[in-house]
Amino acid sequence: MTFLSRWVSWTKARFMAEPRAANRAGQHRAPDAPDPVDPSSQPQPPLAFDTDAPLHPIHEVVSERLQTPNSGELGAALDAPLSSSHGGEVPAHSQPTAPPSSNAGETKYNEPVVDNDVPAWHKPGPAATEAITHGQYEGRVAVGDMGEMHRIVPRILPHLRGGHRPEAMVDSGFASEGLYVGAVSVRGPGHHQLGAPRQDHYAIGTEGDWFIGVVADGVSEGALSHLGAERAAFAAMTEIRSRIRGPGLGAQDWPAISEACRVAVRATALQLVGRHIVDADGAPVAPETVSDRTLATHVATTCDVVVCELRADSAGNRTFTRATICGDGSAYLLSPQDGWQRIGAGKSNELGEIDNSLTPLPLDPGPPRVTVAALAAGQALVLCTDGFGDLIETGSRPVGRYLFERWSRPLDAAGLLQSASFLNKNADDDRTAVILWAQ
């Protein structure tokens, strides 16, 4: 989303999320133990944080009033490794594991929200593009009206807490015979203009008979949200893999996965800023008593997951599950013959209106939304953050028409990066997508 709309959404989420959560019924808490089988789930070495800047206290929420220093003044250092949470998983045909224990007074969600509405296909018209032949963006493509985006000067970050953050991530290749996967994440022009890092992140991999893809979008107002997004993607991947190796998982297990991701992001936020939190009198606050709302002002992220069968059935279809743990990402089926088909409601609320509000991790986002559908041969499945989703919408807007043409066939890493690097007047945010092409 744009920075203005994200600020409005963040303000709504920050002051409304906890009252809404208090009215919900139950949520699982996954145990916070590393997986003995998966090396990626073991405790990781400490992240290297810059300690040159002076440290300032962070005030806990007092009487619904958030008292925090400017995020630019925040400095943090880690004394202990990040702990990996252990929990959920994703494919179908499974028996639920024993529900993890929960802390007193916290909610439990026993079931996800199942969303199997099937919107109509939308076949977009021809794309309107123009090659950029000069200047700092020479070689890129302007899609529709690029406005003043070409005037934004791309900048490297001279100083970033948490270590180097690449401008882009890209992967491509076969996950199995007949299933080609591409993933791309690029830093948005708005982040260049503000001197902010790429806050999106993705994780991809396979386990057993399943492909797993995760996208996470760090909330712009949190100075360390890029680390929260990375942690959420890592935690979701670990949770899903561990359950695939175990008894498997059905839709009823997604709440436990969601909670495990929330716990992991909260733990990361505490390690980053927890030691600097004080109460209204300036006294240190015990880490376990720090509210999620206070932590989310510095580390906050969305998290969206897709799990798809690696092998097609006799009809050429692959069953997949899309689970929105929290946030405002989008998912689509793309058919070269039929166009775009949105999976789930996207940002549309019950009234069909665009709703930019979100409740990011480590706040309690409520039960995850789960959709189960099929990916047919010749189609593509797209899971993306709102940097793409807001521009695609139903597929009729300029970027939707452009990406329909570019993503109708598999792309290698160079092609993916080029397809994601277009200029459009509304495209200021980071852009991240995981794409599965079924052949």
N, C-alpha and C positions, 0 to 999 in steps of 0.2 A: 504494500500500500504506500501511498505518498507519505511524506513526513508529516504533513498537516493532518491527514486523516488518521495516521497512526497515533499522533499525539492525542487527538480526540478520543480514539478508541482506548488508548492506554489510560487516560484519565478516567473514563467510565469503568474500565476493568479494575483499576486500583481501588476505587472507592465503593464499587458495587459488588466485587467478586465475593468477598467474605460473607456479606449478608445473604447473597444468593446461595452460597455453598451451605450455610447453616440450615437452610430449609430442605436440603436434599437428603435422600435416604442413602445410607451406607456405602462405604468404600473400603476395598481391601488394602492392606499394607503388605508389600512383599518383603521378605527377609532381606537384610543387607549383608549378604555373604557372597564371596566370590565363587564362581563356578570352578570346581576342581578339574574339569575336563578342558574347558576352553581357555587357552592362555590369554586371550584378549580380555577375559573377564577378571583377571587377577589384578590386585592393586597396582596402580601405575606409579611411576616415579613422579616426584613433585614437578609441577609446572614452574617454569622460571619466570618470576615476576620482577619487574623493575622496582627498586626500592630507593631510587634517587630522590623522588618527590617527597615532600614532607607528608606525614600521616596526619589525618584529621579525624576526629571522632565522628561516627555515624549515629545519629539519634534514633532510638526506637520510636515507633508510632505511639503517641500519647494523645488520648482523647480524640481519636480519629484525625489527628493532625500529623502530617509527615514532616519531620524535621531532618533534612539531610544536607550535607554540603554539596557544592557544585561537583558534578561527576568528574570534572577535570582535575579536581584536587585529590581524588582518591588514589591512594597508593596501597599496595598489598603485597605480602610475601607469604609463602607457604612453608610450614615446618614439617608437614606430614604428607604422605602420598594421598592421592585421591582414592577413596575406597569404592570398589565396584559393587553395585547392588545386584542381586540375583533374583530372578523371578520369571516373568511371563514368556509367552510364545505365541505362535500364530496360525499354523495351518488348520485344516479341518479334520474331521473324523477323529476326535480325541476325547479322552476322558479327562475331566477336570482334576487338577491336583488338589491336595488339601489346601483350604484357604489359609493364607498367611495370617499371622497375628496382627492385630491393630492396636494402636495406642488408645488409651482411654479418652473418651470424649470426641473421637474423630469419626467421621462418617464412613460408611461402607456402601459401595455400589456393587450389587450382586449381579446385575445384568447391564450390558451396554445398550445404547440406543441403536436399534437396527433400522437402517434406512435403505430400502430396496426399491425406491421409486425409480422409474426408468424414463428420463426426459427424452424428448424427441431428438432425432438427429438434425443437425443444421449443416447444410452444404454451403461453404463460403464461396464468394465470387473471387475473381482474380485479384492477386495482391498488387498494391500500388507501391513500387519501390524505386529508388534512385541510387545509383552508385555514387559514393563520395570519392571524388577524384583529386582532392587536394586538402592540405591542412593536416592537423594531428590525427584525424580519423580517416585518413585516406585508406581505401581498401575495404571500408565497412559499407553498410547499406542503410540508407534512410528509409524507414517504413512509414508511409503516410506523411504527416507533418512532423518534422523533427524539432520544430520550434527553435529554441535557443540552446539545445543540448550540445550542439557542436562547438559552442563557446566555452563550455566547461573544460578547464585544463586538467587533464589526468595527472595525479600526483602520487608519488610513493609516500609511505608513512615514515617519517624520520624517527618516530618514537612510539612504541606500542607495548603496553603492559600485557604480559602473557606470551611474548615472543613474536616471531615473524608470522604474519598472516598472508598467505598467497593471494594475489589478485584474482586468481581463478583456479578451479579444480575441474578436471575433465577425465573421464574414463570411457572406454568403449570396448566391446568384444562379445563373443558368444558365451552365454551362461550355460547353454546346453545346445544340442543339435536342434536347430529351428527356432531358437530364442536368442535374439541379439539384443544387447543392452547398451544403452548410452546414458551417461550422467554428466551434467555440467552445472557449474556454479560460478557466476561472475559478479564482481563488485559493481554496484550501480553508480551512475554518474553523480547522483546526489551524495553518495558517500565520499566520492572524490572531492566534491565541492566542500563538504563539511570536515574533511580530514578524518573520516571514520573508516574502520576496516570493513571488509566483507563480513557480514554478520550471519549469512546463511551457511548451512553445512549440509552435507549428505553422507550417507553410508550405504554401501551396496555389498552384496555377497550371496552365497548359496549355502544351504544346509540341507542334507538329505535330498529330498525330491522337490525342494522349494527354493525359489529366488526371493530375497528379502531386499527391499529398498526403503530407506528412511530419508525424509527431508525435514530440516528444522530451520526456523527463521528467528534469529535473535531480535528482540524488540529494540528498536533504535534508541529509545531513551535510556536504556541500561548501558553504561560505559563498558561493561564486561559481558554483555549478552552474547558476543561471539563465542565465548568460552562455554556459556550455557547451552548454546545450540550444538556445539561439538559434543558436549557431555550428554545431551539428550539423545542425539543420534547414536552415540556409542552405547548408551544404556539400553535403548530400544533394540538395537541389533543383538546385544548380549542376551537380553531377556528372551527374545524370540528364538534364537539359536538354542538356548539351553532347553527350552520346552520342546522344540522339534526333536532334539536328541532323546528326550524323555518320552512321556506317554502321549505327546501331541496335545493340541489345544483346539478348543472350539470357541465360539463367540463369547461364551460365558466367562472365558479367562482373560478377555481384554481389559477389564477393570483392574486386575492385578498387574498387568503389564503397564498400564497407565500410571498406577500409583508407584510402581518401582522406578519409572522414569522421573516422576515428580520428586521422589525421595533422593534420587541421584543428583538432580539439578539443585535441590535444596542443600545437599551436602557440599556440592561444589561452591555454591554461593557463600555458605558459612565459612569455608576454608579461605575464600578470597577476601571477604569483608567482615566476617564475624567478630574478629578480635577487636575491631575498631568501633563496635556498637556500644553506645552508652545510653543511659536513661536521661530524663529531663534534668536530673541533678548532676549529670556528668559521671555517674558511677558506672562501671562496667556491667554489662548485662550477660547473664549466663547464656551460652549459645543455644541451649535447648529451648529457651524461652523466647528467642527472637522470632517475630512473626514472619510468615511467608511474604506478607505485603512489604515489609521493610526490605527483605532480601531482593524482592522482585524489582525494586527501584534501581538496582545495580546489575542484576543478572536475571534475565527473563527470556523465554523462548517458546515457540510453537513446536509441535512435533506431529508428523504425519507419516503413515506407514502403508506399504503395499507388500503383500506376499502372494506369489503366483507359482503355480505348478510349472516345473521345468519341462515336463513332457506332456504333449497333447493327448487327448483321448482319441478314440477311433473316428470321431467326427471332426477332429482337428481343433478342438477347443481346449483351453486351459482355464481352470477355475482360479480366481484370484479373490483376495480379501483386501479391501481398502479400509483402514482404521484411522480415524482422526482422533488422536489422543487429546490434542487441543490446538486451537488456532484457526487460521483463515486461509489455509492452502486449498488447492483445487486438484481434481483428478478428472481425466477425460479418456474416452475411447476415441481413437482417430481411425477412420476408415477412408481410404482413397476414393471409394465409390460414394459413401454416404455423408462424409464430413465429420464434424465433431459431435460427440455425445457426452454431456457432463455426467459424472458419477457422483451421486449425492446432490445436495442442495447448493454446494459452494457457499457463497456469502449471503444467499437469499434466506430471509427469515420465514416464519410461518405465513406472513402476509405477502410473500413474494418480493419484498423490498430488500435492497442491498444493505447489509448490516456489517459495519466495519469493526464492531466491538469484539473483543476477545479477552479471554482469561488465560494468560500464559503460565507455564510452569516457572517457578515453583508454587504458584497459587493453585488452589484446587479447581480444576476445570470442569468437574462433574464427570459423568459417565462418558466413555468414548463413543463416537458414532461409527458404526460398522456397516459396510456394504459388501455383499458377496455377489459376484457376477462372473461372466465368462469372456475370455479374450480369444477371438476367433483367428484363424489363419488369415494373414494379410492385413490384420489390424495392428494398431499400436496402442499401448497403454501409457498414459502420461500422468505422473504425479509431480506436482510443482508447488513452489511457494507463490505467494501473491504477487511477487515481482513479474511472473509470467501470467498467473491466473487472472489478475485484474485486467490485463491487456487482452487476453483471449476471450474472456466472458463466454458468450454463446458461440463465438467463432466468427461473428460477422464484422468485428472491428478490424482495422488495418493489420494489427499484429496477429490477430487470429487467422486472417487470410494468408499472411506471410508464413507463419509457422506451419499452417496446414500444408503448404507447398513444400517447405523444407523438411518437415518431419514425416511426410508420407512414405518415406523410404529410409532404411538404416543409414546412419552417418558415422564416419570414423571420428576420432578425437578432434582432428583439425576441423572437420565439417561442423561438428557440434559446437565448438568454440566460436566459429564464425557465425553460425546461425543464432547464437545467443548474444552477439555483440552488436546488434542493430541499434540505431538511434530512432527514438520516437519522443514526441514532446511530453508524453505521460510516463515514459519509462525511466524514472530516476532511481528506482529501488534495486537492490540486489536481485538476481534472477537465478533460480535453481530448479532443475528438473531431472527426474529419473524417467527414462523412456524404455519401454520393452516393445520390440518389434517381433511379432509372431510370424514365422514363415511357413 
